[in-house]
Amino acid sequence: MQKARSRPAGQEIEQQVRQSPRRKLLVGLGRGFGGALIFGLPMLMTMEMWWLGFYVDRFRLALLLILNVPLLILLSHHAGFEETTRWHDDLRDVAVAYAIGIVASVVVLAVFGVVTFAMPADEIVGKVALQSVPASIGALLGRSQLGGSKVEPSEGTEQVNYASELFLMAVGALFLSLNVAPTEEMVLISYKMTGWHALALIALSIFLMHAFVYALEFAGSDPSLPPETPWWSAFLRFTVTGYAIALLISLYALWTFGRTDDVALMPVLMSMVVLAFPAAIGAAAARLIL
Amino acid sequence: MGQKRQRSMKSGAAQQTPKHDESRSKKPHALEWVVGGLSALVVLAIVGFILYHALNTAAMKPELRVLVEQVEATDNGFRVDFRAVNGSDVTAAGVEIEGRIERDAQTIETSGVTIDYIPAHSGQRGGLLFSRDPSRYRLRLVAKGYTDP
């Protein structure tokens, strides 16, 4: 509700600040910090995320930090601080978003006393680096989402549009799975479940995704899903594909956080299915919200 | 409520932006079917694997073994690195590992640790610390107990 009300207000502000470039910059940075906090706080206040900061495999952490850059660039291209037409504009926005994410993480972790000067540099850097990934995604989205604009599908060829839909689903899946993957509950739930529970969860995830993607989609407004599309066509091209993306993103998140080390295939698949549930919801919601 | 808002926002956005779907053909591209088909294969493979396991798993209890990997001298004693293995189809939680150093069938030192989880057919590594050199005596590592997760 609040978002709906802030939308016209956001557009008014946009018009006002257009007169003063300095105010525009400050408002943009403020929105970035707002987004970083909204998206990052759940993880900044999760103790497993603090612990992961010092014990997560350094190679996997570095890979996550590096992969975050192309992810932010593509996201900026879709949902940037402003309409970007050139790649170096995207790069600048990404650098600013990453910096906002890092600063927001440092400030919040320091205020919580989770990061102190008494700690070794390796621990501080690890904790901040891990948190900066979700916070930077939030900073990038914050400026567009809090500013009242909406992500427009890229005006490219059909394949590019389809790829961008899948990319947005992957971002949604990554975001929600990063939120919950570090907690112990993810693996605990998978240990409590039997194979039958897992199959039921797969069916529930796919059903909910399809409800989001197809049934709740405003028929006709989405150019990739014209109203006369048969259900199985949307099901195969978006729902099943989105769920497969959610499963793979879940596997990546579990691997990054060391949840797959020395674990047999069946328990890994079970925790993948558990984590893919929120990831699937995130993927489906990303198409509506972003 | 939320759904309604979503819809009105969507239609608002559609009015503001020029429609750009006229240029598109109605039929989805072949690539979309290829990606959809591959995704269906991934999902079906996972469903099939879990189904196979669900059908072939009898209700059973964890089978725990503790394997000594190496014994190393540290600054203030000795460290025994072990790997606890669960050979069953169910996960064991709160596994208590006890290490004993025995001389002439008498325990002269014990050490212990609790492992949070050992998933089915998986392992978990850990270490036990002793003040005496375990390699000079008889070293026993056993799993003392567990709970269902």
Interface residues (C-beta under 8 A of the other chain):
Chain A: M1 A4 R7 K150 E152 E155 E158 Q159 N161 Y162 L166 E184 V187 L188 Y191 K192 T194 G195 W196 A198 L199 I202 I206 L216 F218 S221 P223 S224 P226 E228 S233 L236 R237 V240 T241 Y243 A244 I245 L247 L248 D262 V263 A264 L265 M266 P267 L269 M270 M272 V273 L288
Chain B: M1 Q3 R5 Q6 R7 M9 K10 S11 A13 A14 T17 K19 H20 D21 R24 S25 K26 P28 H29 L31 E32 W33 V35 G36 G37 L38 S39 A40 V42 V43 I46 V47 F49 I50 L51 H53 A54 L55 T57 R83 D89 T91 A93 D116 Y117 P119 A120 H121 S122 G123 Q124 R125 P149
